[in-house]
Amino acid sequence: MATITRLFDIPYYQLERFNSIPDALASKVNGSWVKTSTQEYIDKANAISRALLQMGIQKDDKIAVISSNNRTEWNIIDIGVLQTGAQNVPVYPTISEDDYEYILNHCGAIYCFVSDTEVLRKINLIKDKVPQLKEIYSFDAIPGCKNWKELITLGDESNNQEEVEVRKNSIHTNDLATIIYTSGTTGRPKGVMLSHQNIVSNVLDSAPRIPFKAGDSRALSFLPICHIFERMVLYLYQHYGVSIYFGESIEKISDNIKEVKPNVMTVVPRLIEKVYDKIYAKGNELSGIKRKLFYWAINLGLRYEPYGANGFWYELQLKIARKLIFSKWKEGLGGNLELMVSGSAALQPRLCRVFAAAEIPVMEGYGLSETSPVIAVNDMRNRGFKIGTVGKPIGEVEVKIAQDGEILCKGPNVMLGYFKDDAKTAEVIEDGYFHTGDIGEIDTEGFLKITDRKKEMFKTSGGKYIAPQILENAMKQSRFIEQIMVIGDGQKMPAAFIQPNFEFVKEWAKIHNIDLGTTNESLITNEKVIARFKEEIDTINEKFGHWEQIKRFELTPDLWTPENGQLTPTMKLKRKVVLEKYKELFDKIYN
């Protein structure tokens, strides 16, 4: 059996172990799923490699790939580039033109692949400021832009596969494979250098946590492939013989789930929240006994503990709830979903409980771009699942907690360093341990729990430490609150900016015959709305010490999104940006 030491070994391993899977990769084109077999995947990747060598690509050249959606072409280009010893530099499609200019110049990209007209437009705006960029190729057919299929044709016409094999054989497991530019909550993006070994080790060490059958499962992929979380998982699917179907867009995910009927998906907590909110809204529309049963099942689910910890009577009720209510949830998610893996932000324990009760478990994990990314992940089997934690560390990864509570990580998954930035690398890697910047603890059973970001903790003027993420995660369990940022560094008390869950607030107002007006501005100034939010916050405040409690808050009328600048592409708060944006509200609270 072929051994996997470099990322491009993975498709060959799949071919050898599972033969040619007919739908190794599948994308929706003009309304139909177009499937690419394992053999065709390898053949096209080799054609790309041959073409790139014909074009003079050398080892350690950089090629940027920018796609607004996940698609088969991305993976073919990825393997084709890696086989030449060049590096694939994936870039978020939603960043500013300034960041495009910075990243393409910083990494020295000489070619760039784009998905569509909008991404091409952005690149064309800054192309003149990126002197080393030789050519742009598009995945979609765009007039006036070279198409990626031209490289397939060039590769098919080339007779240099031996040269490809020689180049492949010259690539070692410790060689650089990719540079991931972190979205960053402040300052310029940093280029995280990951080797083949970094990511391959993460794939192989994460594989034992997969509970479903190898070679006989389907995945739906829609989280951005430019992020190392989804990218590593795609390599993991390929290693495990899972057919990968690429979702068309977030808006069409519901339709795609029903078509593909996946066994597994990677998700972010916000998506789980939206799914739950939709289910809850439908339950609200029921009447009579059906409505009572729905809420009974929900309340039962919110008390769920794994491994029968709630006892015989609870398990009997749960069995009934699964048959009458939760089975319909599963049907709505395609009927075959066995597992969702959640990353990038903290998952609310109530959601973890209720979906596990519904037999659609969400396994929360933890990691960073710098750790390729997985450090720890939950696993339903062998008592490896604990609600409120991110699971136990994966094999070969050592985790310890520093004296100040910071999580330190050591293992083959830790990055080579930051590209062209030895000083920043030295700041985060000491004695082989990567300093994550997260605060956490390991319990007596070996489960890791994240409690806050080290840099985000602050002191009030009274000298009390405040851990904002703990407060924020607790507050976000309220269905009224979509986003929240706790403030108060150097001030007399903690306070918060809150973006309401506008849809839910409108539903609540409708039930209570409250006129909210027609705008978000009128909603957030409604006295009854403000009173209801105060009630929610006062209730949650009771879980915290007096000095930690949020004493004042202000509601904001706009949505916090990556496009609006308040969040990173991975949905983390850009605290400095949010603070600047709502400076008047800050002054209103503290002056």
Salt bridges, closest charged atoms under 4 A:
ASP9 OD1 - ARG6 NH2 3.01
ASP23 OD2 - ARG218 NE 3.96
GLU40 OE2 - LYS44 NZ 3.23
GLU73 OE1 - ARG71 NE 3.22
ASP78 OD1 - ARG231 NH2 3.06
ASP99 OD1 - ARG188 NH1 3.34
GLU118 OE2 - ARG121 NH2 2.82
ASP140 OD1 - ARG71 NH2 2.76
GLU150 OE1 - LYS146 NZ 3.69
ASP156 OD1 - ARG50 NH2 3.78
GLU165 OE1 - LYS168 NZ 3.40
ASP175 OD2 - LYS59 NZ 3.73
GLU248 OE2 - LYS28 NZ 3.34
GLU248 OE1 - LYS252 NZ 3.70
GLU259 OE2 - LYS28 NZ 3.17
GLU273 OE1 - ARG270 NH1 2.94
ASP277 OD1 - ARG479 NH2 3.14
GLU305 OE2 - ARG353 NH1 2.74
GLU359 OE2 - ARG322 NH1 3.81
ASP379 OD2 - ARG381 NH2 3.02
ASP404 OD2 - LYS454 NZ 2.76
GLU406 OE1 - HIS435 ND1 3.51
GLU406 OE1 - LYS454 NZ 2.95
ASP421 OD2 - LYS424 NZ 3.80
GLU430 OE1 - HIS435 NE2 3.88
ASP438 OD1 - ARG453 NH1 3.04
ASP443 OD2 - LYS386 NZ 2.72
GLU445 OE1 - LYS386 NZ 2.58
GLU456 OE1 - ARG575 NE 3.27
GLU472 OE1 - ARG575 NH2 2.84
GLU482 OE2 - ARG270 NH2 2.40
GLU535 OE2 - ARG532 NH1 3.72
GLU536 OE2 - ARG532 NH1 2.90
ASP538 OD2 - LYS534 NZ 2.76
GLU554 OE1 - LYS588 NZ 3.50
ASP558 OD2 - LYS581 NZ 3.71
ASP587 OD2 - LYS583 NZ 3.23
